[in-house]
Amino acid sequence: MYNEFVGVIAFLVTFVMMVLMFRFFGKQGLYAWVAMGTIIANIQVLKTVDIFTISATLGNVMFASIYLATDILNDIYGRKVAKKAVWLGFTSTLVMIIVMQVSLAFTPSEADIAQDALKTIFDVIPRIAIASIVAYIIGQHIDVFIFNAIKKVFTSDRTFFIRAYGSTTLSSIIDTALFVLIAFYGGPLPNNVILEIFITTYLLKLVSTIFNVLFGYWAKSMYKRGKVNDDDI
């Protein structure tokens, strides 16, 4: 149960930090969270772990926090702001890929101890990152669209959970399917492991969504009480 325990700690730490970013930096903090989160999640996803005896990749909690961040932006500031955050996440991943590929092109010194480790991670990342970019852009735009569609029917603050659950549950199916197919299909992993990764990735995102909406209400509550430092300067 060690991995499961660490997973709970990672979940709490991730979402508390996201809310604190919003608390101290307003929507700019969530912009930064989405940008940082996409980079972190694309590195985390390279690691496969066993959760409840089933194979899963890391990064699911971070991706779930990105979805919640865009839902908060969408709910408070509107669709245009949420879409800006989506494109910031995309740009951050693209910059990471380009910069790290250039970094790997340098011939390392004889005293270097990092090249092999960096190559192990960032030589794999282009395929993972391309999969993530495609899945992220499509999934996030679907999430923003569905969130706004639901908001036309369920408009009150009390029904934020309906908007968040509905948009993330549906968009995550497409997001996860695209990512797993592009990142792993035809690669070194057997098909049964790929299927396990798809199932567990989606279920972990779903579980994260169920529990992370409480943090969304916490963030919205702070905003309504004027506790958010939302100075754009």
C-alpha positions in Angstrom: 0.0 0.0 0.0 3.0 2.3 -0.1 2.4 3.6 -3.6 -1.3 4.3 -2.7 -0.2 6.2 0.5 2.3 8.3 -1.5 -0.4 8.9 -4.1 -2.8 10.4 -1.5 0.0 12.7 -0.2 0.9 13.7 -3.8 -2.8 14.5 -4.5 -3.1 16.7 -1.4 0.2 18.5 -1.9 -0.6 19.1 -5.6 -4.0 20.7 -5.2 -3.1 22.7 -2.1 -0.2 24.2 -4.0 -2.5 25.0 -6.9 -5.0 26.8 -4.7 -2.2 28.7 -3.0 -0.9 29.8 -6.4 -4.3 31.2 -7.0 -4.5 32.7 -3.6 -1.3 34.7 -3.9 -1.1 35.4 -7.6 -4.7 35.3 -8.9 -5.3 34.2 -12.5 -1.6 34.8 -13.2 -0.8 32.1 -10.7 -3.1 29.6 -12.5 -1.5 30.6 -15.8 1.8 29.7 -14.3 0.4 26.5 -12.7 -0.8 25.3 -16.1 2.5 26.1 -17.8 4.6 24.4 -15.1 2.1 21.6 -14.7 2.3 20.5 -18.4 6.1 20.3 -18.2 6.1 18.4 -14.9 3.3 16.0 -16.0 5.2 15.2 -19.3 8.2 14.2 -17.3 6.2 12.3 -14.6 4.4 10.3 -17.2 7.6 8.5 -18.2 7.5 6.6 -14.9 5.2 3.6 -14.6 4.1 2.4 -11.2 1.7 -0.2 -9.8 -1.4 1.1 -8.1 -3.7 -1.5 -6.6 -1.7 -4.2 -8.6 -2.4 -2.4 -11.9 0.1 -0.6 -14.1 -0.3 3.2 -14.3 1.8 6.1 -15.4 2.5 9.1 -13.1 1.3 12.6 -14.1 -2.4 11.9 -13.7 -2.8 14.0 -10.6 -0.9 16.9 -12.2 -3.0 16.7 -15.4 -6.1 16.6 -13.2 -5.0 19.8 -11.5 -4.5 21.5 -14.8 -8.1 20.6 -15.8 -9.3 22.0 -12.5 -7.2 25.2 -13.0 -8.8 25.8 -16.4 -12.2 25.1 -15.0 -11.7 27.7 -12.3 -10.4 30.2 -14.8 -13.4 29.5 -17.0 -15.9 29.8 -14.2 -14.5 33.0 -12.8 -13.0 34.9 -15.7 -14.6 33.3 -18.8 -13.9 31.1 -21.7 -11.3 33.4 -23.3 -9.1 33.4 -20.2 -9.4 29.6 -19.9 -8.3 29.1 -23.6 -5.3 31.4 -23.0 -4.2 29.1 -20.2 -4.6 26.1 -22.5 -2.3 27.6 -25.1 0.2 28.6 -22.5 0.4 25.0 -21.5 0.9 23.9 -25.1 3.6 26.5 -25.6 5.5 25.5 -22.4 5.7 21.9 -23.6 6.9 22.9 -27.0 9.6 25.1 -25.6 10.7 22.3 -23.3 11.0 19.9 -26.2 13.0 22.3 -28.4 15.4 23.5 -25.6 16.1 20.1 -24.3 16.8 18.6 -27.7 19.3 21.4 -28.3 20.9 20.8 -24.9 21.3 17.1 -25.7 23.1 18.1 -29.0 26.1 19.5 -27.0 29.0 17.1 -26.7 29.4 16.5 -22.9 32.7 17.1 -21.0 34.6 14.1 -19.7 33.7 15.4 -16.3 29.9 15.4 -17.1 27.7 13.1 -15.1 24.3 14.2 -16.4 24.2 13.5 -20.2 23.2 9.8 -20.0 20.4 10.5 -17.5 19.1 13.5 -19.5 19.2 11.4 -22.7 17.3 8.6 -21.1 14.5 11.0 -20.1 14.5 13.6 -22.9 15.2 11.4 -25.8 12.0 9.6 -25.0 10.0 12.8 -24.3 9.5 13.9 -27.9 7.0 11.0 -28.6 5.5 11.4 -25.2 5.3 15.1 -25.5 3.7 14.9 -29.0 1.1 12.5 -27.6 0.6 14.9 -24.7 0.3 17.9 -26.9 -2.2 16.4 -29.2 -4.2 14.9 -26.3 -3.9 18.1 -24.2 -5.0 20.5 -26.9 -7.9 18.5 -28.0 -8.9 17.4 -24.5 -8.7 20.8 -23.0 -10.6 22.6 -25.8 -13.3 19.9 -25.4 -13.3 20.5 -21.7 -13.7 24.2 -22.1 -16.5 23.8 -24.6 -18.4 21.2 -22.5 -17.9 23.3 -19.3 -19.5 26.3 -21.0 -22.3 24.3 -22.5 -23.2 22.9 -19.1 -22.9 26.3 -17.5 -25.7 27.6 -19.8 -28.0 25.2 -17.9 -26.4 25.0 -14.4 -25.3 28.5 -13.7 -25.1 28.9 -9.9 -22.0 28.6 -7.8 -23.5 25.6 -6.1 -23.6 23.7 -9.4 -19.8 24.2 -10.1 -19.3 20.5 -9.4 -21.7 19.5 -12.2 -19.8 21.7 -14.6 -16.4 20.4 -13.4 -17.5 16.7 -13.3 -19.3 16.7 -16.6 -16.6 18.5 -18.6 -13.6 16.6 -17.2 -15.3 13.2 -17.2 -16.1 13.4 -20.9 -13.0 15.2 -22.1 -10.7 12.9 -20.2 -11.9 9.8 -22.1 -10.8 11.4 -25.4 -7.6 12.9 -23.8 -6.5 9.6 -22.3 -7.3 7.5 -25.4 -5.3 9.8 -27.7 -2.4 10.0 -25.3 -2.1 6.3 -24.8 -2.4 5.4 -28.4 0.1 8.0 -29.7 2.6 7.5 -26.8 2.7 3.8 -26.4 1.0 1.9 -29.2 3.5 -0.1 -31.3 6.2 0.6 -28.7 8.0 -1.7 -26.2 5.0 -2.1 -24.0 2.7 -5.1 -24.6 -0.9 -4.4 -25.6 -2.3 -5.7 -22.4 -0.1 -3.2 -20.4 -1.2 -0.4 -22.7 -4.8 -1.2 -22.1 -4.1 -1.3 -18.3 -2.5 2.1 -18.6 -5.5 3.5 -20.4 -8.0 2.1 -17.8 -5.9 3.2 -14.8 -5.0 6.6 -16.2 -8.7 7.4 -16.9 -9.8 6.0 -13.5 -7.2 7.9 -11.7 -8.2 11.1 -13.5 -11.8 10.4 -12.6 -11.0 9.8 -9.0 -8.9 12.9 -8.9 -11.8 14.9 -10.4 -14.3 13.6 -7.8 -12.1 14.8 -4.9 -10.4 17.8 -6.4 -13.7 19.8 -7.0 -13.6 20.5 -3.3 -10.4 22.5 -4.0 -12.2 24.3 -6.8 -14.9 25.4 -4.3 -12.2 26.5 -1.9 -10.5 28.6 -4.6 -13.8 30.1 -5.6 -14.7 30.9 -2.0 -11.5 32.8 -1.5 -12.1 34.8 -4.6 -15.6 35.7 -3.5 -14.3 36.8 -0.1 -11.7 39.0 -1.7 -8.8 36.9 -0.5 -7.2 36.4 -3.9 -4.4 38.7 -4.9 -5.6 39.3 -8.5 -3.4 42.3 -9.4 -2.3 42.0 -13.0 0.6 44.3 -12.6 
